[in-house]
Amino acid sequence: MTDLRSQLHRVADAVEPLPVDDDLWQRGVAARRRGQALVLAAVLAIIASITWSAVLLQTPDREARTASTLPAEGAIPQVIAGVPADLEPTSDLAVGRASVAFVSGQREPVVVTASDGVAHVLDLPSFGPDRAAYALSPDGRRLAYGAEPDGTLARIEVVDLETGESQVYGSSNTGSLEFDALAWSPGGTWLGWTSTAVGDRTGIVGAIRVGGRTQREVFVDGTVPQLAAADDGSLGLSWIGGALAINRPGADLDRIRPAPPGAAGAFSPDGRLLALASGPGRESYTLDVTTRQVLRHPFPDDTLADSVVRPVGWVDERLQLFLVQPVDGSDAELVVTTPEVDDQSTWRRRVGSVAATGVTNLSVAVDLVPDLDGTSSQELTHDFGDTTPGQRDVSWIIGLGVAAAIAVLMALRWLWRRLLG
Amino acid sequence: MTTNDAAGFDEFVAARSAALSRTAYLLTGDHHLAQDLVQSALLQAVKHWRRIHTSPEAYVRRAMYHQNISWWRRRRFTETGLGSYDDAGPASDPDLRLTLDQALARLTPKQRTVLVLRFYEDLTEVETARALGLSTSTVKSTTRQSLARLRTLAPELAELIGADR
């Protein structure tokens, strides 16, 4: 074997020294830096992926995860739509603060929770068969509805959505009383109700001081299908024929003449103004209760066609929230505006949209509308995305996971080569 | 990396490139491949220069061994099949050096590398196994197979190689 060894040395010794590139050191340093940059990028990608994934897993839905602007108290959903027919009702009424309440196309009572935009069908005990008396308080914490238990008198129940506890308010009248509409005062202190005339029974309207013992009832001639409540306990009443009257505690009905061009909709927080439901038309109306003057705010040119306008509430003493339903049957939209046009007036459409079908008796927690910052880009409602149960989009999570796995494998490969190298 | 590092590297290359060239040629049997092999191993050494605390030469040689086998693995599916390695080479060449050269060229890089490490670098079986990341028994069997193949390919080398062992 010594000969083989010597022959190998002979072969090797005949080899001239091979040339080595002069820039080998520079190339090696450059390659090393590229490698370090790649490793750094991979590490950052892994850290970002892990951090992002952790955030994602702790957030209930995709849009909420990306929504840095969602206030802590929650928000009104940008899109208010009906719920699936098979959505299971919940008997646990402590669903949390709500942003929206409505009666679904299946005549089920629905609330949308403010924190996540998820719709809940409520299993409300003895909810009245006509399902008309149903209203969410302006702060979204309480839900009032007309209950008609079998064999007992009709009553109003006020559910605390944060505790699930209910308070019951009855009428001193007996007989076939049915609650047809409910209206919260802006501060949530008073709850107005109306019961239209049935047969030879006259109509009745009432006001309840929520949480207290005070309540009053007023017999009215004819039918009062719409009303509004103020924080001093006053009621704004509208008759089918178009007449409108103010009923203040301890005072007679104060009829507004001539009849304004709309029905009682919502009192302003100070009770001085009463937004009116009107239409079809291209303007909104507000009654100055003190001066009896009707204020009008036309839709800006080239915005909305003829629409039915319904007050939803007041954002503050100046700003009103209207639900504007075009008569062509397209989806309604929420509009924030002021009672009239002046140098500080506002008219902002597309604050939110409401499906043309599947949403009736809508009431909105207007307290969740943020203070306007004066910019047109400010979101007054929130896009919660697809909040339908069972429809969560996980494809992008899977994609991110695969990307993270690849990054981890690359890092491990690099580490392996580095250790062996 | 500092100027001192670069100077140290240049010094190392100047001192050892001839020795590295010889080993690279024995490993590849081709001057161009040998040059590529040396440069590739040196480039790898530059990348890790600061972490090479013991012998840069040992690092570079080890890189050459692995790189050579790695290249062969990548090339073998597009180049000559293993069957040709068993064919006997031309025995008419009067120059023994050329005959050994040609016979080596017909070994697989793994076999050639093991032989070079064992009989040119004078590594023990254990050291060869450690350098190539193989088991000692693999080194033994590969050595035995390599020598047998050399005898088959170039019968006139039998005297140099000795009996089968």
Interface residues (C-beta under 8 A of the other chain):
Chain A: M1 D3 L4 R5 Q7 L8 H9 R10 V11 A12 D13 A14 V15 E16 P17 L18 P19 V20 D21 L24 W25 R27 G28 V29 A31 R32 G35 G421
Chain B: M1 A6 F9 D10 V13 S17 A18 L20 S21 R22 T23 A24 Y25 L26 H31 A34 Q35 V38 Q39 L42 L43 Q44 A45 V46 K47 H48 W49 A63 L96 R97 L100 D101 L104 L115 V116 F119 Y120 D122 L157 E159 L160 I161 G162
